[in-house]
Amino acid sequence: MPPPFIGVLLLPVGMNQGFISIALGYVLAQRGIAVSVIAGLIGLRLLPDTWLFVSGPLVDCTLTSARWYVLSVIAIAISLMALAFVPLDTAGIALMAPICLALGVASIVSSSATSAAVALTTSLAVRGACAGWRQAGYLGGIGLGGGVGLWLSTHGVGPHVTAGLLALACVSCACPFLFVHVPRAERGSTLVSAARTALGSLWALLRSRDGKLAVIAVTLPAGLGAAMNLMPAVAADWRASAALVAAVTGVLGGLAALPGCIAAGYLCDRFPRRTVFIYSALACAAGEALMAIYPHSPQSFAIFVLANSALTGLAYGSVEAVIYDRLGALGAATVGGVLGSLCNLPVVIVTVLIGTVQSHRGSNAMLIVEAGLGVASVALYVLLIWVWRPKGALQAAAQAAPVA
């Protein structure tokens, strides 16, 4: 499967998330719905992102990855169409809640099916590019569903028709499967034997040195860009206007991350993927530290937010490449689901941590703390890799050492 096709497959996941969190959130706020209620709807949409370890075995043990993908985008489209008939007021919130949760569940099934399809149709030589395009498709989908969806909702056809249009767009994203045949993964003839095969692949990952290093890499508090998620709340420290904040933290920020994602993917196919991730994480830390120490102004706010968005895209593309590097023909969705779930943990933890730091020490401290966490964790990771070298490398180093 050509790497750009992976980006197309991830568009529905991003589009429905962007529509819920940006377009629908804005419209509901304008209609007097409390921010806490809107946050609850967004939380329901994002909650299943931590359940990838469940959707992975489901995809591996039943049907095929292509069929699961088609079913998932149909479910996303039906859910979006359902939103088109829900009143956008207090009475409609009770109906929106299960729909948002359904969108989240369908999205993780779509992500797991895509991971399985990648493992079955691509070689390790291009997994970096696939990972980069995956992140670009996801972020691009958020921009389409959020930015374009918001514009259509407020200046064009309205939120109900916009939801319907996005539903049609999501279904069309299954078109790559018209051109690429995805073989059926080898597995047992029964559900139990298929589950044993999938879990066996996960156990093999956890037993190997490279597998353990991959697990540690995706859980490092490095290259997260967590502070960028809090920029709208602290923009006053840079005297940034509401219009500037909306532009650089919204559509422009999303666009800035796309080239970083794609560049990281192709770099990961030329150089060791963990090495690219390490340097990307250090670059993210440097960007946030510079934003903290540079004189604060609206201009520096715009420049550093966009620069850090690009660097975050670089880190996200490279860490996704680390995950894709571990996918084999057997149990790909299970392995990818577990690693994907683990990858989300440090984002949540660090966001809460630096938010607390900001409340007590200010925005500069917030940026420095995240940058420091990134540098420290990467340094410890590099030390672990050096200490935990394969026996063959240790013997070669000993033989190469000069004799006194």
C-alpha positions in Angstrom: 0.0 0.0 0.0 1.5 3.4 -1.0 2.2 5.5 2.2 -0.1 8.4 1.2 -3.0 5.9 1.1 -2.4 5.5 4.9 -3.1 9.2 5.4 -6.4 8.9 3.5 -7.4 6.0 5.7 -6.8 8.0 8.9 -8.8 11.1 7.7 -12.2 9.9 9.1 -10.7 9.5 12.6 -9.4 13.0 12.5 -12.4 14.5 10.8 -15.0 13.3 13.3 -12.7 14.3 16.2 -12.1 17.8 14.8 -15.8 18.3 14.1 -16.8 17.4 17.7 -14.1 19.3 19.5 -13.8 22.4 17.3 -16.9 22.9 15.1 -19.6 21.5 17.3 -18.0 22.8 20.4 -18.0 26.3 19.1 -21.6 26.2 17.9 -22.8 24.8 21.2 -20.9 27.5 23.1 -22.5 30.2 21.0 -25.9 28.7 21.8 -25.3 29.0 25.6 -24.2 25.5 26.4 -21.8 25.4 29.4 -18.2 24.8 28.7 -18.2 21.9 31.2 -20.9 20.2 29.2 -19.0 20.7 25.9 -15.9 19.3 27.6 -17.8 16.3 28.7 -18.9 15.6 25.1 -15.3 16.0 23.8 -14.1 13.7 26.6 -16.6 11.0 25.6 -15.3 11.2 22.0 -11.7 10.8 23.2 -12.3 8.3 26.0 -12.1 5.2 23.7 -8.6 6.3 22.5 -7.3 4.5 25.6 -9.1 1.3 24.6 -6.9 0.4 21.6 -5.7 -2.6 23.4 -9.3 -4.0 23.1 -10.0 -3.1 19.5 -6.6 -4.6 18.3 -7.4 -8.2 19.3 -10.9 -7.8 17.9 -9.5 -6.9 14.5 -6.9 -9.6 14.6 -9.2 -12.4 15.6 -12.3 -11.8 13.4 -13.0 -10.8 9.8 -10.3 -9.0 7.8 -8.7 -5.6 8.3 -10.3 -4.3 5.2 -13.8 -5.3 6.3 -13.3 -3.9 9.7 -12.1 -0.6 8.2 -15.2 -0.4 6.0 -17.5 -1.2 8.8 -15.9 1.3 11.1 -16.1 4.2 8.6 -19.7 3.3 7.9 -20.3 3.5 11.7 -18.6 6.9 11.8 -20.7 8.1 8.9 -24.0 6.9 10.5 -23.0 8.6 13.8 -22.3 11.8 12.0 -25.6 11.6 10.2 -27.3 11.0 13.5 -25.9 14.3 14.8 -27.5 16.0 11.8 -30.9 15.3 13.3 -30.1 16.2 16.9 -31.2 19.6 18.2 -28.2 21.8 19.2 -29.5 22.8 22.6 -29.7 21.5 26.1 -32.3 19.0 25.2 -30.1 17.5 22.5 -27.1 17.0 24.8 -28.5 13.7 26.1 -28.6 12.4 22.6 -25.2 13.7 21.6 -23.4 11.9 24.4 -23.9 8.3 23.2 -23.2 9.5 19.6 -19.8 11.0 20.7 -18.9 7.8 22.5 -19.9 5.7 19.4 -17.7 7.9 17.2 -14.8 7.2 19.6 -15.3 3.5 19.5 -15.6 3.4 15.7 -12.5 5.5 15.4 -10.3 3.1 17.4 -11.5 0.2 15.3 -10.6 2.1 12.2 -7.2 2.9 13.6 -6.6 -0.8 14.5 -7.8 -2.0 11.1 -5.4 0.5 9.4 -2.5 -0.8 11.4 -3.3 -4.4 10.5 -3.6 -3.4 6.8 -0.2 -1.6 6.9 1.5 -4.7 8.4 0.0 -6.9 5.7 0.7 -4.7 2.6 4.0 -2.9 3.3 7.6 -3.8 4.0 9.7 -2.6 6.9 11.6 -0.4 4.5 8.7 2.0 4.1 7.1 1.8 7.5 8.5 5.2 8.5 6.8 6.9 5.6 3.6 5.0 6.4 3.8 6.3 10.0 4.5 9.9 8.9 1.5 9.9 6.5 -0.7 8.3 9.2 -0.1 11.2 11.5 -0.5 13.7 8.6 -3.8 12.1 7.7 -5.0 12.2 11.3 -4.0 15.9 11.9 -5.2 16.9 8.4 -8.5 15.3 9.3 -8.8 17.3 12.4 -8.2 20.4 10.3 -10.8 19.5 7.8 -13.4 18.4 10.4 -12.6 21.3 12.7 -11.5 24.2 10.6 -13.6 23.6 7.4 -16.4 22.1 9.5 -16.5 25.3 11.6 -16.5 27.6 8.6 -19.3 25.6 6.9 -21.3 25.5 10.2 -21.1 29.2 10.8 -20.8 30.7 7.3 -22.2 28.1 5.0 -24.8 25.4 5.2 -25.0 25.1 9.0 -23.8 22.4 11.4 -26.5 19.8 10.5 -25.7 19.7 6.8 -22.0 19.9 7.6 -22.2 16.7 9.7 -23.9 15.0 6.7 -21.2 16.2 4.3 -18.5 14.9 6.6 -20.3 11.6 6.8 -20.1 11.2 3.0 -16.4 12.3 3.0 -15.6 9.6 5.7 -17.1 6.8 3.6 -15.2 7.9 0.5 -11.9 7.4 2.5 -12.3 3.7 2.1 -11.4 4.1 -1.6 -7.8 2.9 -1.2 -9.1 -0.6 -0.6 -10.5 -0.5 -4.2 -6.9 -0.4 -5.5 -5.0 -2.4 -2.9 -5.7 -6.0 -2.0 -5.2 -6.7 1.7 -4.5 -10.5 2.2 -6.1 -12.3 5.1 -3.8 -12.6 8.1 -2.7 -16.1 9.0 -4.4 -17.2 12.2 -6.1 -20.1 13.8 -9.3 -21.6 12.5 -11.2 -20.8 15.7 -11.6 -17.6 17.7 -9.6 -19.1 20.6 -6.6 -20.1 18.4 -6.8 -16.7 16.6 -6.6 -14.9 20.0 -3.7 -17.2 21.0 -1.8 -16.2 17.9 -2.5 -12.4 18.4 -1.4 -12.6 22.1 1.6 -14.6 21.2 2.8 -11.8 18.9 2.4 -9.4 21.8 4.3 -11.7 24.2 7.1 -12.0 21.6 7.3 -8.2 21.5 7.5 -7.9 25.3 10.2 -10.6 25.5 12.6 -9.2 23.0 15.1 -6.4 23.6 14.0 -4.3 20.7 10.3 -4.8 21.8 11.0 -3.6 25.3 12.9 -0.6 24.0 10.0 0.3 21.8 7.6 0.1 24.8 9.8 2.3 26.8 10.2 4.8 23.9 6.5 5.3 23.4 6.0 6.0 27.1 8.7 8.5 27.5 7.6 12.0 28.5 9.4 13.5 25.5 8.3 15.1 22.3 4.7 15.4 23.5 4.0 19.1 22.8 1.7 19.1 25.8 2.4 22.7 26.5 1.0 23.6 23.0 -2.4 22.3 24.1 -2.4 24.9 26.9 -1.3 27.8 24.8 -4.8 29.3 24.2 -5.2 29.4 28.0 -1.9 31.2 28.6 -1.8 33.4 25.5 -2.3 36.6 27.6 1.3 36.2 28.8 2.4 37.0 25.3 -0.3 39.7 24.8 -1.7 37.6 21.9 -5.1 38.7 20.6 -8.0 36.3 20.4 -7.8 36.3 16.6 -4.1 35.5 16.7 -4.6 32.7 19.2 -7.4 31.2 17.1 -5.3 31.3 13.9 -2.0 29.9 15.2 -3.4 27.3 17.6 -6.1 26.2 15.1 -5.8 25.7 11.4 -2.3 27.2 11.0 -0.9 25.1 13.8 -2.4 21.9 12.3 -1.0 22.8 8.9 2.5 23.4 10.4 2.5 20.0 11.9 1.9 18.2 8.6 5.3 18.6 7.0 6.9 17.6 10.3 5.0 14.3 10.3 5.8 13.5 6.7 9.5 14.5 7.1 9.9 12.3 10.2 8.4 9.4 8.4 10.9 9.5 5.5 13.8 10.2 7.9 12.9 7.1 9.8 13.3 5.1 6.6 16.8 6.4 6.1 18.1 6.3 9.7 17.3 4.2 12.7 13.8 5.0 13.9 14.6 5.2 17.5 17.5 7.6 16.7 15.2 9.9 14.7 12.7 9.9 17.6 15.5 10.8 20.1 16.6 13.8 18.1 13.0 14.9 17.4 12.2 14.8 21.1 15.3 16.9 21.8 14.3 19.4 19.1 10.9 19.7 20.8 12.5 20.4 24.1 14.7 23.0 22.6 11.8 24.7 20.9 9.8 25.0 24.2 12.9 26.2 26.1 13.5 28.9 23.5 9.9 30.0 23.7 10.2 30.4 27.5 13.4 32.5 27.5 12.7 34.6 24.3 11.1 38.0 25.0 7.3 37.6 25.0 5.3 39.4 22.3 2.4 38.5 20.0 5.0 38.0 17.2 7.1 35.6 19.2 3.9 33.8 20.3 2.9 33.1 16.7 6.4 32.1 15.6 7.1 29.7 18.4 3.7 28.1 18.5 3.9 27.4 14.8 7.6 26.2 15.1 6.7 24.0 18.0 3.8 22.6 16.2 6.1 21.5 13.3 8.5 20.0 15.8 5.7 18.2 17.6 4.7 16.8 14.2 8.3 15.6 13.7 8.2 13.8 17.1 4.8 12.3 16.6 5.7 11.0 13.2 8.9 9.4 14.5 7.3 7.7 17.5 4.6 6.3 15.3 7.4 4.9 13.1 8.8 3.2 16.2 5.4 1.5 16.7 5.0 0.6 13.0 8.5 -0.9 13.1 7.2 -3.5 15.6 4.2 -4.7 13.5 4.4 -8.1 12.0 2.0 -10.1 9.8 0.6 -11.8 12.9 -1.2 -9.8 15.6 -0.4 -6.4 14.1 -3.6 -4.7 15.4 -3.0 -6.2 18.9 0.6 -5.0 19.1 -0.2 -1.6 17.5 -3.2 -1.2 19.9 -1.2 -1.8 23.0 1.7 0.4 21.9 -0.8 3.1 20.9 -2.6 3.0 24.2 0.7 3.3 26.1 1.6 6.2 23.8 -1.4 8.2 25.0 -0.5 7.9 28.7 2.4 10.4 29.0 0.4 13.0 27.1 -2.4 13.0 29.7 0.0 12.8 32.7 2.4 15.6 31.5 -0.5 17.8 30.5 -1.9 17.6 34.1 1.6 18.1 35.6 2.6 21.2 33.6 -0.9 22.7 34.1 -0.3 22.5 37.8 3.2 24.0 37.3 1.7 26.9 35.3 -0.8 27.6 38.1 1.9 28.0 40.7 5.0 29.1 38.7 3.8 30.7 35.5 4.0 29.9 31.8 7.8 30.0 31.5 8.2 27.4 34.2 5.6 25.3 32.4 7.6 25.3 29.2 10.9 24.7 31.0 9.5 21.8 33.0 8.3 20.0 29.9 11.5 20.6 28.1 13.5 19.4 31.1 11.4 16.2 31.3 12.1 15.6 27.6 15.8 16.0 27.9 16.1 14.0 31.1 14.0 11.1 29.9 15.8 10.9 26.5 19.2 11.0 28.3 18.1 8.1 30.5 16.8 6.2 27.5 20.1 6.6 25.6 22.0 5.4 28.6 19.7 2.4 28.8 20.3 1.6 25.2 24.1 1.8 25.7 24.1 -0.3 28.8 21.7 -2.8 27.4 23.7 -3.5 24.2 23.5 -7.0 22.6 26.2 -9.4 23.6 27.6 -9.4 20.1 28.2 -5.6 20.3 29.8 -5.8 23.7 32.2 -8.6 22.4 33.1 -6.5 19.3 33.8 -3.5 21.5 36.0 -5.5 23.8 38.0 -6.9 20.8 38.4 -3.5 19.3 39.8 -2.1 22.6 43.6 -1.4 22.5 45.8 -3.8 24.5 47.8 -2.1 27.2 
